Amino acid sequence: MNPHTPALAANAPAPVRWIDTLKVYREPATLRMLSLGFSAGLPLLLVLGTLGFWLREAGIDRTTIGYLSWVGLAYGFKWAWAPLVDRLPIPILTRLLGRRRSWLLLAQAGIMLGLFGMASSDPQLALDRIVWCALAVAFCSATQDIALDAFRIESANTERQAALAAAYQTGYRLAMIWAGAGVLWIAARAEVAGAVVSYQPGAWQTAYGVMAASMLVGVLTVLLSSEPVRRILPPARNARAWLREVLVEPFADFLRRYRGQALLILALIATYRISDVVMGIMANPFYVDMGYTKDEVAAVTKVFGVIMTLVGAFIGGVLSMRLGVMRVLMLGAVLSAASNLLFAWLGTRGHDLQALIWVVSADNLAGGVASAAFIAYLSSLTNVNYSATQYALFSSMMLLAPKWLAGFSGKFVDAYGYSQFFTSTALLGVPVLLLVALASRVKTPAVQAE
C-alpha cells in the first residue's frame, strides 16, 4: 500500500450529506424565488393554456386558437430588449429599488393592467381586444422573466442554482395551479345556474379579474426583497461604447467562451422543450372536445397534475446537485417525449377520468424533472457580467421555434386528429437526445472577471 494514501484520504473533503443538501431550500434566497416564481408563472397560462379553454368554449375554432398561440412568441423575442432591462435604469424607480427590482415592479404593473383588459372583454364580440391585451400581458411577462432570471442568478452561487431553479419551478407551478384550476373553478362558480346558454362570458371575466389581483403576490415580494449585490459597471465613454457594451458584448462573450461548440449548445436550447411546448397548445381544446368539465380539468390537470410537476421539479433539482445536470437533462428529455405518447393513447379512450389522471401525472412528473435540470443548465452557461441578457437569449431560443411550430397545431389536429398529433410531438423529441449526448461533452469555460 502506498504510505501516502492514508494522508490523502484523511485530507479529502467529506462527502456532502443528503440533509445538508436539502438545507438549501430553507435559505432566504430560495424562499424568495418561491414567491417570485409564482409571479412569473401566473401570466403564462392566462394568455396561452387557459385562454385556449375559454376560446374553445366560446366557439372559436381550433385553427384560430393555434394561430393565436403566436402571442407567446413575445417570450421568444425577449432577447431583443433584454440588454435594456439588464443595463438601463428606470428614472426614480431604479434609484429607490435598484435595477432588478424596479424592472420587476414595472413589468408586474403592466401584467396586471393587461389582465384587467382581458377581464373586461368577450372573445365572441371583441376577439381582437383579447388578442391585444394578451399580447401586452405576454410582453410584460417576458420582461418580468428577464429581470427575474437575472435576479435569481445574482442571488446565489453556481452550486445553489439548481435549488433556486427548483424553488422557482415550485412557485411557478403553484401559480399554474391558480391560473389553471383557479380560473376554471372561479368561472364554474361564477356561472348563473339554470342559464339557457352553456357559454357565459361574465364568468370568465370574473375569473380573469381575480387573476389580475393575484399579481399582488409578486409586487409585495419585490417590495419586501433586497436588491442582489451586483458588479458596479464603469460608465461608457460615449453612446457607441454604451451600445456595444449593452447590445453586442453579451452575445460576443458567449461566442468567445464556447467558440465552435456554441452552435451545438444553441441547437440544444432551441429544441429541448419542443415536444412539450407544441403539444401543450392543444391540451385544453383537447379536454373540451373530449367532454371533460371545468371542474374535472381543474382537479386533474391543473391541481393534481401540477402537484406532480412540483414533485418532478424537486426531484430534478436534487438529482442535478447529486448526479450532475447533464445526466438529469437526458432523463428529462426521454421522459418528456415518451409522456406525449400517453396522450395519443388517451385520445382513444373518450371521456375516461381515471386514464386522464394517470396520463397527466406521468406527463407533469416528466416535465418537472426536465424543467429543473434545464433551468440549471441555462444558468450555468451565463456570464454573471451579462446575466439578464444572456439568460434571456437562452430562454428565448428555448421558446422561439417551438412556439412558432405550435401555431400550426390546431390546423394539424383539424386535418389528422388528436392521436396522430400527440404521436408526432413525441417524435419531435428524438433528435434532442442526440444533442444532449453531444452537449454533455462540452466543458464550461471559466469566466474572466472584469
N, C-alpha and C positions, 0 to 999 in steps of 0.2 A: 504493500500500500504506500502511496506517496505520502511522505511525512508532512507535506504542506496541506494535504486535503482537509484535515480537521480544522485547521485555522481558517481556511477559506470558507468552510461550511459554517463556522462559528460567526464569521463576519457577514455572511449572506443575509439579506433582509428577510424578515419573517413573512410568510405568505399572508395576504390580506384576508381577514376572516369575513365570512358572509355577513355577520352582524354589523361589522364596520362598514361594509359596502352599502348596506341598507340605510345607515345613519344619514347619508347624504340627502335623503328625502325629507329630513327634518330641518334642513338648513334654510334660513330666510330667503335666499335667492331662489331656491327650489319652490318654496311655498308661493312666492310672488308669481312665478311662472305658471302656477296652477290657476290663479285668478286672471292673469293676462292671457293665458291660453283660452279661457272661457270667452274673453272679449274678442279674440281672433277667430274662434270657431263659430260664433253666433251668426255673422252675416252670410257665410258661405252657403248654407242650405237654403236660406231665405231668398237667395237670388238664383239658385240652381235646383237643388233637390226638392225641397218643399214647394217651391214655386211651381215645379212641374206637376205636382199633385193638384195644386189649386187650378192651374191652367187646364189640365185634363178634365177635372170635374166641371169646369166652366164650358167645356165643349171645344176647346182648342185642339186642333188635330196634332198628331204625333210628329209629323214632319216639321210643323211650325215650332213645336216645343224643342225639337232637336236644334233647329237653327237659332232659337233664342238662347240656347246654352252658350252661344258665342259671346254673350255678355261676360262670361267667365274668362275670356281672353285678356281682360284687363289685368288679371293675375299673371298672364304670360308675358306682358309687356312692361311690367313694373320696373324692370332694369333700366328703362329709358329715363325715368325720373328718380331712380334710387340715388344717383350721385347728389342730387339736390337735397334729398332727405338726409343723406349722410353728412353733408357739409354746410348746407345753407341754414342760417339761423332765422327764426321767426321773430319779427320785431316784438319787443316787450315780453312775449311768452317765453322765448328761449332764455332771456335774462332771469326770469322768475323761476323757471322749472328745469332748465337745462335743455340741451339739443334733443335728446332722445324722448324725454317726457313731453316736451312741447309739441313735437310732431305726433306723438301718440294721442295727445288730447285733441289736437286739431282734426285728426283723422276720425276719431271716435265721434266727435260732434257732427261731422259730415255723414257718417253712417246712420246716426240717429235721425237726421233730417230726411235722408233718403228713404228710410223705413217708414217714417210717418207719411211721406208722399205716397208710398205703395199702399199704406193703410187707408188712404182716402180715395183709392181708385178701384175700378171694376174692370177686369180684362175683357169682359163681354162688350163693354161700352167704350173703353179707352185703353186698348192694349198698348198703344204707343206710349201712353203716360207710364204704364207699368214698366215698360222696357227702359225708358229714360231714367226713371227712379232706380231701377235695378242696376243700371249701368253706373249711376252715381254711387250707389252702395258698394258695388264691386271695386270701383276706382279708389274710394276712400278706404275700403277694407284692404286692398293691396298696399296702399300707402301705410296703413297701420302695420301690416306684416313686415314691411321694410324696416320701420323703426323698431318694431318688437324683436325681430331677428337680431338686429344689432344690439339691442338692449340685453337680450339673452346671452349672446356670445361674449359681450363685455362684462357680464356679471359673474363669470366663473372661469376657472382654468379648463384646459382641454380634458383633463381626467373626469371632470364633472359635467361635461356637455351632454353625455348620454343620459344622465339622471335629470338634467334640466329639460332635455328633449322629452323624456318620459312624463315629467310633470306637466310640461306644455301640452303634450298629447292628451293627458288626463283631463286638464281643463278644457281643451279643445273639444274632446268627445262629450264631456258633460254639457257643454254649450250645444252640441249637436243633438243631444237628447232633448234639450229645451227647445231648440229651433226646429226639431223634427217632431218628436212626440208632443212637446208642449203646444206647438202651433195646432196640431191635429186635435189634441184634447180640448184646447180652448175653443177652436172652431166648432167642434162637435157639441160642446156645452152651450155655445152661443146661438146655435140654430133654434129657430122657432118650431116647437113641437107641433106636429099635425099640419105643417105647411104643405101646400099642393105641389110646389116645385121642390126638387131634391137639391138644387144648387141655390145657396143663399149667400150672396156676396158680403152681406153685413157681418156674417160670422167670421169670414176670413179677414175682413178689415179690422175687426176687434182683436183677433189673434195677432196680426202684424203690429198693431198699436202697442200691445203688451211687449212684443219683441223689441220694439224701439226703446221702450223704457228700460228693458233689461240690459242695455248697453251701459247703464249707470254702474254696473259692477266693474267694468274696465276703467271708467272715468275715476271712480273712487280709488281704485288700486293705483292708478298713475299718480293721483294727488297725494296719496299716503306713502308712496315709494320714494327712495332716494335715487338720484342720478348716478349711474355707474361711473367709476373713475375712467376717464379717457385720456389718451395721449394729447398733449397740447400741440396743436398744429401751428407751425410758423406761418405768418401772413404771406400771401402770394405777392410777388413783386409787381405784377400787373395783371390785367384781365386775361391775357393769353396764358400766363403761367397758372392762373387760378383754374381756367377751363381745362388745361392739361392735367392738373392735379385732380380735378373733380371728375372729368369725363373720360380721360384716356388712361391715366395711370392705373386705376383699379383693374382694368381688363389687361393692360400690358403686363402688370405684375403677375397675374395668373399664368399668362403665356410664357413669361420668362422662367417662372419656377418649374413648370411642368413640361415645357418645350414640346417635343413630338408626341408626348403622351396626353397632351391637353385635349386633342380631338377625341381620343378614346373615353376620357372622363366625361366630356361634354355629351358624347353619344349615350353613355350610360345614364346620365342625369336626365336627358331628354326622353328616354323611353322607359325608365324604371317603373313608373306607376301607370303606364299606358293601359294595361288591362283593366285596372280598377276605374280609372277616370272615364274611359269610353263606355264601359258597362253602366256606370253609376247614373248617367243622364237618363237612361230609360227605366231605371229601377222603379220610380214612383208611378209613371204611367203604366208599367207592368202590373203593379199592385192594384191599381184602379181597374184595369182591364180584366184582371183575374178575379175581381169581385170582392177583394178584401175591403173591410170597412175602415174608417178613420181610426177607430179605437183599436182594431186589430193591428193595423200598421204601426200605430203609436206604441202599443205594448210590445210588439215583437221586434220590429226593425229599428225603432227609434229609442227604445229603452233597453230591452234585453240585448239587442244586437250591439248597441253602443257600450253597454257594460262589458260585453265580451271584447270589444276593441280596447277598453281600458286595461283589461287583463292582458291582452296581447301587447299593449304598449309597455306595461310594467315588465312583462317577461322579456320583451325585446330590449328594454333599457338595461336590465340586469345582465342578460346574456351578452350584450355588447361589451359591458365592462369586464365580464369574466372570460369570454371566448374571443373577443375581438369583433369589430364592427363588420368586417367583410364576410365573415362566416355567417353572421346573422342576416346580413344583406342578401346572401344567396338563399338562405332558408326562407326569408320573406318573399323573394321573387318566385320561388317554387310554389309556396302556399297560395300566394295571391292569384297566380294564373290558374292553378288547379281548382280553386274555390269557384271560379266562374262557371266551370263545367257543372257544378251543382245547381246553378240557376237554370241551365239548359234542361236538366232533369226536372226541376221544379215546374218548368213551363208545361210539362206533360201531365202534371198532377191535378190541374184545375184548382179549385178552392180547397187547399189542404193546409190547415193551420199548423198541424204538427210538423209537417215537412218544411214549412216556412221557418219555423223555429230552428230546426237543425241546420238548414242551409244558411240562414242569416248568422247563426252562431259561428259556424265554421268560417264564413267569409269575413266577418268582423274580427275574429281572433287573428286570422292571417294578416288582415290589413293593419292591425295594431302592431304586430311584430315588425312588419315591413316598414311602417312609418317611423317608429322609434329608431331603428337602425339607419334608415335613410337620412333622417334629420341629423343624427350624429355624424354620418359620413359627410354630408354637406358642410357641417360646421368645421370639420377637420381640414377642409380644403381652403378655408378662408384665411386671409392675412388680416390680423386684427387692425392694421392700419386702414383697411378699407372694408371693414366687416359688413356694413349695411349694403354697400354697392355690390360686393362680390356675392354675398349670400342671396341678394335679390336676383342677380344674374342666374345663379344656380336654380333657385326655386321657380323662377320664371320659365327657364328652359324645361323644368320638370312638367310644366303645365301646357306649354305652348302647342306642341304637336298633338298631345292627347286631346286638348280642348278643341282644337281645330277639327280633328278627326271625329270627335264626339258630336259635332254639329250635324253630321250626316247620319247619326244613329237612328233617328226617327224614320228617315227615308228608307234605311236598310230594313228596319223592322216591318214597315208597311209592305216592303217587297218580298221579304223572305221569312218573316215570323220571328218570334222571340227566341225559340230554342236555337236556331241557326245563328242568331245574333250573339247569344251568350257563348256559344262554342267558338265563334270567330274571335271574340275578345280574349278568350283563353289562349288561343294560338298566337295572339299578338305578343304574349309574354315569353314565348320560347326564345327569341333572339336575345332577350335580356339576360338569360342565364349565361350565355357565352360572354357577354360584355362584363358581367360581374366577375367571371373567372379571369378574364384578361386584366381587368382593373385591379384585382387583388394582388397583382404582381407589381403594381406601381408603388414606389416609395414616396412618402410625403416629404418634400424638401423642407429644410429649416427656413424660417422666416427671419430675415435680417432686420434687426432693429434700426430705425432711422435716428 
